[in-house]
């Protein structure tokens, strides 16, 4: 498999590209993406059996089960980062080892319904928070020790709107759905 084919499987919707500037329209669209993700995820995976949940979208990738649990883990971390940035001045967030988390029993064996429930409740709360935020609050920042500089909440919102779509595309690839 050549690099282009590998990239197409790894990034089926392309990599996140931050618009410059981030506009109110971007933010509204991204909030809608966050709001719609749990329903889209549930519709895609709720009737899958263990065989299908263990499918991979490319050789060496995570299984569908691991992807679902990863999205819950990742979005939970992002929600906490939002709350920290809204209540502290430039907080330093704690990164987590997502590759190692994906190998733990709760990511490899747990019922995906657990993470679907988490996503539904978490995204309901997140959307409530996001819709209450002012433009100035979306400019608030946090420090990610593994990235350069301050991370704005508006950009983080865009990254996580993309992240949900990115992993939905991985699941569709694993299932052979266009």
Secondary structure, DSSP 8 states (H G I E B T S, - for coil): --HHHHHHHHTTT------SS--HHHHHHHHHHHHHHHHHHHHHHTT--HHHHT-BSSTT--BHHHHHHHHHHHHHHHHHHHHHHHHSSS-EE----HHHHTTSHHHHTS-HHHHHHHHHHHHHHHHHHHHH--HHHHT-EEEETTSSSEEEHHHHHHHHHHHHHHHHHHHHHHHT--
